[in-house]
Amino acid sequence: MKITFIGGGNMAAALIGGMLSRDFSAGSIEVVELLADTRDRLVATYGVKATAEAAASVPGSDVVVLAVKPQQLAAVARTLGPVIGSALVISIAAGIRLEDIRRWLGASPSLALVRAMPNTPALIGMGITGLHAGAEVHPEGRALAERILSAAGKVTWVEREQLLDPVTAVSGSGPAYVFYFLEAMQAAGTALGLAPETARVLALETFRGAAELAARSPEDFATLRTRVTSPGGTTERALASLSGDGVAEAIGRALKAADARAAELADQLGRAS
């Protein structure tokens, strides 16, 4: 099997590293990357082949992973069209719809296309990726796409491409919400008299531990929250304050805003080229 990455940035490197830690071999992976320093780093770190010439690397590929910036994808896809062959094409370019990728490739309706929305924890193998496959993708293609993307964490499929916009709102943008919350907890702890580093460690480890507890528990989030909330205690008082400030509603509005922006960007990027 031959897998060619178009673009060798952080997300491509995360996938390649994860794949090599599983059952993929370095000899099966090639990377097309224009920056010489990045090519050299990929070769030195992972032992894969790296080149600047897509026309020499893409032909004969079983899978082509589009890992360039969204703004670059139209121009890149047009150069790949003549050499893409019958490869399974997986795009991890945020916000680019399959119909636009197919149009830019000049591809036939039978070319198998999968769209992926990973998030930044993929860089440490703890990502979550939303996947959508076009109707032309056979079960074997779906399984192969899942093998590749699961190298950087967990995956989940959505059957309608439009649902990748809320995936973007929840998990694609989600790490920033977590960092925002951690930042606020550290600042509040510091304001209460803790040393900044102490407040940071307390916030970070509490978030890490609570997330792991939730991941291991069969109970829903609301039940877990209730178990921590003693009547008349400190947690109940804090949660009442959050509720009074409309935090849950604010989170809902934030995700709706991100969802709407994801759709807007897809429209803009699709029209731009």
ChimeraX attribute file (.defattr): number of C-alpha atoms within 10 A of each C-alpha:
attribute: neighborCount
match mode: 1-to-1
recipient: residues
	/A:1	11
	/A:2	17
	/A:3	24
	/A:4	25
	/A:5	29
	/A:6	28
	/A:7	24
	/A:8	24
	/A:9	17
	/A:10	14
	/A:11	20
	/A:12	23
	/A:13	23
	/A:14	22
	/A:15	22
	/A:16	27
	/A:17	21
	/A:18	22
	/A:19	20
	/A:20	17
	/A:21	11
	/A:22	12
	/A:23	10
	/A:24	18
	/A:25	16
	/A:26	17
	/A:27	12
	/A:28	15
	/A:29	22
	/A:30	25
	/A:31	29
	/A:32	23
	/A:33	23
	/A:34	16
	/A:35	13
	/A:36	12
	/A:37	9
	/A:38	17
	/A:39	22
	/A:40	16
	/A:41	14
	/A:42	23
	/A:43	16
	/A:44	11
	/A:45	11
	/A:46	15
	/A:47	16
	/A:48	19
	/A:49	19
	/A:50	24
	/A:51	18
	/A:52	16
	/A:53	13
	/A:54	20
	/A:55	14
	/A:56	11
	/A:57	21
	/A:58	25
	/A:59	18
	/A:60	17
	/A:61	22
	/A:62	17
	/A:63	24
	/A:64	25
	/A:65	24
	/A:66	25
	/A:67	25
	/A:68	23
	/A:69	14
	/A:70	18
	/A:71	16
	/A:72	13
	/A:73	23
	/A:74	21
	/A:75	12
	/A:76	18
	/A:77	22
	/A:78	16
	/A:79	16
	/A:80	20
	/A:81	16
	/A:82	14
	/A:83	17
	/A:84	24
	/A:85	15
	/A:86	17
	/A:87	22
	/A:88	23
	/A:89	26
	/A:90	25
	/A:91	26
	/A:92	23
	/A:93	20
	/A:94	23
	/A:95	25
	/A:96	24
	/A:97	20
	/A:98	19
	/A:99	13
	/A:100	19
	/A:101	21
	/A:102	19
	/A:103	16
	/A:104	20
	/A:105	22
	/A:106	16
	/A:107	19
	/A:108	10
	/A:109	13
	/A:110	11
	/A:111	17
	/A:112	22
	/A:113	25
	/A:114	24
	/A:115	27
	/A:116	26
	/A:117	23
	/A:118	28
	/A:119	23
	/A:120	21
	/A:121	17
	/A:122	24
	/A:123	19
	/A:124	13
	/A:125	17
	/A:126	15
	/A:127	22
	/A:128	22
	/A:129	29
	/A:130	23
	/A:131	27
	/A:132	25
	/A:133	23
	/A:134	19
	/A:135	12
	/A:136	13
	/A:137	18
	/A:138	13
	/A:139	10
	/A:140	9
	/A:141	20
	/A:142	19
	/A:143	11
	/A:144	14
	/A:145	24
	/A:146	19
	/A:147	16
	/A:148	20
	/A:149	27
	/A:150	22
	/A:151	24
	/A:152	29
	/A:153	21
	/A:154	16
	/A:155	19
	/A:156	14
	/A:157	16
	/A:158	13
	/A:159	12
	/A:160	11
	/A:161	16
	/A:162	14
	/A:163	16
	/A:164	27
	/A:165	23
	/A:166	20
	/A:167	25
	/A:168	24
	/A:169	20
	/A:170	17
	/A:171	19
	/A:172	23
	/A:173	18
	/A:174	17
	/A:175	15
	/A:176	12
	/A:177	15
	/A:178	13
	/A:179	12
	/A:180	12
	/A:181	15
	/A:182	20
	/A:183	16
	/A:184	14
	/A:185	17
	/A:186	23
	/A:187	16
	/A:188	14
	/A:189	19
	/A:190	16
	/A:191	12
	/A:192	10
	/A:193	9
	/A:194	15
	/A:195	12
	/A:196	15
	/A:197	12
	/A:198	13
	/A:199	21
	/A:200	20
	/A:201	13
	/A:202	17
	/A:203	19
	/A:204	19
	/A:205	11
	/A:206	13
	/A:207	15
	/A:208	11
	/A:209	11
	/A:210	14
	/A:211	12
	/A:212	11
	/A:213	12
	/A:214	14
	/A:215	12
	/A:216	9
	/A:217	11
	/A:218	9
	/A:219	10
	/A:220	10
	/A:221	12
	/A:222	8
	/A:223	10
	/A:224	15
	/A:225	13
	/A:226	12
	/A:227	9
	/A:228	11
	/A:229	16
	/A:230	11
	/A:231	10
	/A:232	8
	/A:233	10
	/A:234	11
	/A:235	15
	/A:236	15
	/A:237	14
	/A:238	12
	/A:239	14
	/A:240	12
	/A:241	12
	/A:242	12
	/A:243	12
	/A:244	10
	/A:245	11
	/A:246	12
	/A:247	13
	/A:248	12
	/A:249	10
	/A:250	11
	/A:251	12
	/A:252	12
	/A:253	12
	/A:254	15
	/A:255	19
	/A:256	16
	/A:257	13
	/A:258	21
	/A:259	21
	/A:260	14
	/A:261	16
	/A:262	22
	/A:263	18
	/A:264	14
	/A:265	15
	/A:266	18
	/A:267	15
	/A:268	13
	/A:269	18
	/A:270	21
	/A:271	9
	/A:272	9
	/A:273	12
